[in-house]
Amino acid sequence: MCDERCGIIINFADGRIVDVTGSKNHPISKGRTCVKARVIGDYVYSPQRLLKPLKKTNKGWEEIDLDRALDEIAEKIKCIQSKYGNKSVGVWKGEAIGFNQQEDYARRFAHAQQTPTYLSNNTQCSMSRKLGYISIRGHYPAPDVLNSKCIVIWGANPMHSAAPLANMVMEARKKGAKLIVIDPKCSSIAMKADIFAQVKPATDGALALGLINRIICNKWYDEDFVANYTLGF
């Protein structure tokens, strides 16, 4: 569901979840929670929650037991590999709760199948960004939110999706930081902003290009850095 690792307190009654609150003793989230944490009980007890494997048939989805599901999957993999080779089986791991643990299990599964065809969201997303930072700067930097004088939040709402970051933004504001929010909708973080730019959907690119144009025309950039560390500027 999430990998922010916020501290929460879950209250039970008669063996069932009745309430979820933030732990004020947690050093990072400090009691703040998002809606995902507060509705954990809805996830657990939802009538739509899948508790057994489903197999698609001509009549629709059919419940089957776990042993049968594992046997059928294993047989299918063996059949494909015997016909097309080990590389024909690919493993794709998406982003979800317990990302690092899933990474280990998914890779072990791929290794057991002797296939190098392993993909994840890292293939197209975060890892390419990290490698770019590391190759250019030697490390993967994290924003120093608490000591920032101006914070720009563009198309995001940490109040709902990243409680630790929201805490840092609010702490920085108490120290005098200016908060600028760019978003098509007036979110909870936008209502706390010093400047709220409510752009129309799909116009973010135009705004970004306009800002870049102003920065270049007024030479509000580090000319020495650009001269020494960029090509084709």
Secondary structure, DSSP 4 states (H G I P E B T S, - for coil): ---S---EEEEEETTEEEEEEE-TT-TTTTT---HHHHTHHHHHH-TT---S-EEEETTEEEE--HHHHHHHHHHHHHHHHHHH-GGG--EEE---SSHHHHHHHHHHHHHHTT---EEEHHHHSHHHHHHHHHHHHSS-----GGG-SEEEEES--HHHH-HHHHHHHHHHHHTT-EEEEE-SS--TTGGG-SEEE-PPTT-HHHHHHHHHHHHHHTT-S-HHHHHHH-S--
